Amino acid sequence: MAAGSRRAVISGGRKGLRRRLAPLAALVLSLTLLAFPGHADQSVLVLVERGSAAARVAARIVVERGSPRTRAVTIVGFDTAVSEATPLEGTGGGSADLEVALRFLADAPPAGWVVLIAEKAGPPWPDGIGGPPRSMLDDPRYAELNRLHDEFVAARATRSEIDDYFQPFYRQRAEALLEEQAERVRRALDGRLIVWDVGGRTEFLARWARVAGARHLDLPAGTRAQRDAALTALSSLTGGAIAAPARGGPSAVAVAGVVALALAVTVAAVLALRHRFRRRPRAEDGNPPGPFDPRGVPGEGEVMVRWLDAAGRSHKTNCLSLTPSEIVFSTEGARPARLQGFSCSRLGLDIEVVSSDTSLDPEGRGVAVLREFRNGIDDRMAMIALMTRVGESS
């Protein structure tokens, strides 16, 4: 049977199935809402570093495009203090104090998800500023150090002398305070915190995200594709509390209806129609699943794909393009049977694939629809990061 005729038959069968299962869909949706009464109006708190233009842009994207209007969204800014006043307006300041943000979350933990968006947050006493910042000098938790500092100032010590002598002690105290707040956040939020590092590769943020039990999302926010990739990752991590990028603009109600219907069809297929309409998506359909489909195109040799042919021989060939759910690669005339994984040495990424649907497209290229990664959501996020960064100059 031709591919077009096969799709038409399957489409007609599915339409009839949807008509027969409409009452079941309504029942499943009702049961879902009863079973998870807080999910539909789950709140989202966005805590944004006000001194970072990139963080403010990312926060605006999350609020305006990533959060359905049916959910409560609060946005708060932080630098050396936390404030709800004009959180998306820049302060022009330097490094923000992460301990201030964590203390705010620990003292009054919100009920829903928290997305902390930062770029320049670093040690509370950055190098080169000539003495402790005003926030430390005004903080009673540094009282003894501040008294000694004032004595050095009165004795006319130079800025260099003050830095050399006091900076290690202030930083040691700051680390202890950060440790305390991060542990409190871990207990209070219980995994509901995501730290989005829009600067990329900030070890300071990555370290304290781990201590606080948070997911560290390392994705820049410079382009539309990068921001969409981050929204996709946020949607996956929060179970939809933050919406994935819209494709064609369906309403939240329409999306909920589609999800309910899909759930109903799945339940019915498993219970009553297990051996009918059982069809795995194939790459040649041209529409692999997933909420975000822009295609990354690596340079020659930038991303290498490992795969086995039908005879069990191993191959390593160029990746030609990729999305978060699909990868296209050269086959050198062989027919791929199983995808093993892919790597990008420039970015230090090596991702192992556990399950995929692999086939040839009409041009003889290998196409794999990705199902399962060895490290689950962590590898999926790495895949999204890889897609946004391929083609960059090294």
N, C-alpha and C positions, 0 to 999 in steps of 0.2 A: 504494500500500500504506500502511495506517495506520502511524503512528509506533510504536505498541505492537507490532503484528505484525512490523514491520521489525526492531525490537530483538530480538524473540523468535527470528526466523530467524537473525540475526547471532549471538545468544548460543548457539543450538544449534550453528551452524557452528563457533564458537570452541571449544565443549566437545569436539566431535569432533576438531578440530585439536589440542587440548591432549593428548588421549589418544594420538593418533598420534605426537606429538612428545615424549612423556615420556622415551624413551631419549635423544633428542637433548639434552633439557634437562640430564640427568645428565652427558652427555658435555661439554656447554658449561661446566657448573659445574666439572667436574674440570679442564678445560683452563684455565679462568680462575684457579683456585687454583694451578695449576702455573706459569702465566705471571706471576702476581703473588703470590708466596708470602708476602710481608710484609704484604699488605693486611689480611688477616683479623684479625691481632693487632697492628695498628698502634697505637703508644702515643700518649697525649695528656697533655701537661703543662699544668696550669692554674696560672698565676702570678697571685695575687690581691692587690690592695691591701688590707691588713688594717685600715687606718684608715677605710675606706669601708664603711658598712653596705650600700649598694646593690651594691657590688662583691662583698661576701661573699654576698649573696643570689643574685646572678647566678652566682657560682662554684658554689654549692650546686646550682642548677638544672642547670648543665652536667654536674656530676658525677652527680647522681641521676637526671636525666631524659634527658640528651643523650648519654651514653656507654654503649654496650652493655657488659654485664658481661664479654663475651669479650675486651675490650681492656684493656690496662693503663692505668690513669688515676692520675696523681700530682698532688697539689695542694700548692702551696707558697705561703707568704705573704711579702709584702715591705712594708717601710716605710722605715726608714733602714738596714735590713739584711734579708737573706733568711733565712728560717727555715722548717723543715718542722714545727715545733712548733705545734700548735693553729692552723693557718692560717686557720680560719674564725671565730676569736674576735677581737673588736675590740681595738685597742690604745688607742683614744681619742686618738691622736696627730693631728697636722696633716697637712701635705702630705707625700706619700711621695716618695722619691728615685728617679726613673726610671733614673738612671745605675747605681744599685745593681742593679736588676733586669736591665738589659741586660748588665752585666758578668757577672752570674751565668749568663746564657744563653750568652754568648760563651766563657766559661771552660770550661763543660761542656755543650756543645750536646746536647740530647736527640735521639733517633733519629727521633721522630715529630713530630706537630704540637704547637705551643705556642699557648695562648690566654692573653694577658696582659690581665687585667680591671682597669680603673682608673677612678677618678672625679676625684680631687683632685690627682693627680700634676702637679706644676708646677715652676717654677724652684726649685732646691735652697735658695735663700735667699729665701723669700717676703717680700713687703713687710710692714712693720709689726711684725716680731718683735724688733727692737732688737739687731742684731748677727748674726754668722753662727751657724747652728745647731751643736749639739754634734757632729754627724756630720762637719762640715767642720773644726771645731777639732781633732778627733781623727784626721783623715786626713793622713798624711804627704805626700800629693801637693799639699797646700796649705801645706807647711811654711814657706816664705818669707813668704807672706801672713799666716800665723798668728803668726809672730815679730813682724812689724810691728804686727799687731793688738794683741798683748800689750803692746807698747810704748805704744800709744795708751791702752790701759786703765790701764797704770801711771801715765800722765801725767794720768789722770782726765778723759779725753775723754768727752763725753756720748754717750748712745746715738744721738742724732740726728746728731752729728758722725761717729760711727763708720759709721752707715748711709750718709751722704752721701759719705764718702770711700772706704770699702772695698767697698760692695756692687757697683759696676761691675766691680771687679777680680776679686772672687770669682765673679761670674756669668760673666765672660769665661773664667775658668779652668774653671768648670763646663761651659760650652758646649763647650770644647775636649775635655773628658773624655767628654761625651755623644757628640760627633761620633766620637771614637775607638771607643767601645763600639758605637755604632749601625753603623758600618762593619764591625766585627768580627762583629756579629750577622748582617748582610746576607750575609757570606761563609759563616758557619757554618750558618745555617738555610736559606739558599737559598729564600726565599719561604714557609717553613713556619710563619711567625709571623703571628698575627692579634691586633691590638690592639683590644679591645672597650671603647669609651669609654661607660660607663653613665651618665655625667653629661650627655653630649650637647654637641656643638659646642665641644670643648676643643681649641683651636688648638695648644696645646703638644703634646698627644698626637698630633694629626694630623701635625704637622710631623716629629716624631721617628719616627713609624711609617713615613713615606715614606723617611726616611734609612736606616732599618733594613730596607727592602725588605719591609715588612709591609703587610697589608691593614688599613685603619682602619675598624672597624665602629662607626658613630656611631648607636647606638640606646639610649635609656633603658631601664631595667629596672624601672620602677615598677609595671607591671601584668602580669597573666598574658599578655595578648595581645602586649605588647611583648616579653616574654621568649620567647614562642613564635616570634615573628617573628625574633628574634635566633638562636634555635636553628635555624630554617629557613635563615637566611643562613649560619650556621656549617657546617651540613651541606652546603650547596652549595659553599662555599669549600674544605672539606676533603675533598670527594669521598665523604662518608659516614662519615669517621672519627669525627665527632660526629653522633649520630643526630638526625634531624628530630623534631618533636613527634609523639608517638604518637596515632593516631586509632583508638580502639577497642581499643588494647592488644595488637596482635599481637606475638608473640615475635620475637626477633632471628632465630631459625632460620626461622620462617615468612616473615619479610621476605626473607631470603636466598633462600629457595625461590621466592618470587614473582619476585624480580629475575632469578634464573637462568632461570625459565620464560619471562619476558618477553624475555630475550635470545635464547633458543632460538627463540621464535616469530618474532622479528624476522629472525634469520638465515635461517630456513626460508622466510619470506615473500619475502625479497629474492631468494633463490636459486631457489626452486621454484614459489612461488605469487604472483608479482609482480602478476598481473592478477586474482587472486582474494582476497577478504577484504581488499581495499585500501580502507580507509575512514578518513578524517581525523575526529578528534573534532569534534563540533559543539556550539555553545553551548546549543542547545535540549535536549540530552540532560540538562542540569541537573547534570552532574558533571564540570566541567573538571578536567584533571589538575593535580597538585600536592599536596605533603604537608601544606599548611597553608591552610585555607580560611575563617577568620573574615572577616567582611565589614566594611570601613570605609565609613562613610556621611558624605560631605562636606557642609558647609553650602552654602547657595545661593551659586553663583558662586565657591566656594572652589577647585574643580578644574575646569578647562575642557578639553574634548576636541576635538581637531581631526580632521576626517574628510572624505572625499569621497563624493558620491553616484554613482549609476550614470552620470550625465551628466557627471561630472568637476567638478561644482560643489563648492566648499569650504564647510564649515560649522564653526562653533565653538559647542558647546553644553555644558550642565551635565553633569558626571559625577554619577550617581545613587548608585553604590556601586562598590566595587572590592575585589579580593583580589590576592595576588601573581601570579595567573595569569589574571585576568578583570577586565574593566571594563564597567560598564553605564552608558549615557548616553541623554539625551533626543535625539529625532530630528526633532522639529518637523514630522512628517508625511512626511519623505523617507526613502528606503531607503538605508542606508549600504552602500557598496561597499568602501571601504578606510579603515582607521584610520591616521592619520598620526602622532599623538602626543597628549600631554596635559601640562598644566602647572598649577603651584600657585604663584602669585606670592607668597603669604604666606611660604612656605618656600623660595622661590628655586629651585624645581625645574622643569625643562623636559625631558621624556623623549620621545625620538623612537622610534617603533615601526617596525621594518623588515618584520615579518611577523606576521599575525594571521588568525584565522578570524572573520569579521564577519557577523552576521545580525540578524534581528528576533525578539524573543520574542513570546509570545502577546499581551502588552499593548502591543505596538508600540514597545517600547524597543530601542535598539541594544545588542547584546551582542558583545563582542570577546574571544575566547580568545587570549591573548598568546603568541606563539611566539618572536620574536626582537627584541631591542632594538639600537639603533645602537651603544651602548657596552657590550654584553654584560652580564657579571656586575655591573659597576658600576651600570648602570641597573636591573638586577633588585634590587640592594640598596637603591637609591634608592626603588624602587617599594614595597618592604617598609617602609621608613622612612615613606614618604608614607601608607601604609595605617594605620600605628599612630598617626599624628598628625592625621589629618583630624578635623574637628569640635572641635578645641581652640579656646579663645578666643584671639584674636590679641593 
